[in-house]
């Protein structure tokens, strides 16, 4: 996305203000429509494809970069995708403002920034507060789906999710404890996933469900 910063510091002062808001469900969708959310959607290829394949679902892309959201909204209008919405969020600050408890069917966190440098690792998104919020917002049996092409990052995320400190959340790994899911079980793929596959590299995927 030319002219738009690829990475921003989510802990920067300009992003620490709580300003995320609930989204308005598209009029064409009933209240019973499944809710699928891509966290940190970037160009949102995954969300666009998912919305096209499942017009009966409400697909939502959340992103911290306002310019990216504007571009995605323009594209959604141009392609007349009526079941796709976009909204601002800083995942570690105000995701709790966006959804009511037990209202989301599935969260997708796909290829988050790895923040390799030791001093930057605090910017990684998988941390206790976020896990607690997502689990509150998922419906019973709802799913948290994570994917990365970087094994170190995926393993660190798994270590946080499966840490005994979080047993109270009841998250269950669908592939078995400390195991990655093989293949893509969904009807869509992000641009990063397609690139990774073309290079013959592996996607490290995890799927967790709540009680």
Secondary structure, 3 states (H helix, E strand, C coil): CCCCCCCCCCCCHHHCCCCCCCCCCCCCCCCCCCEEEEECCCCCHHHHHHHHHCCCCEEEEEECCHHHHHHHHHHHHHCCCCCEEEEECCCCCCHHHCCCCCCEEEEEEECCCCCCCHHHHHHCCCCHHHHHHHHHHEEEEEEEEEEECCHHHHHHHHHHHCCHHHHHHCCEECCCCCCCECCCCCCCCCHHHHHHHHCCCCCEEEEEECC
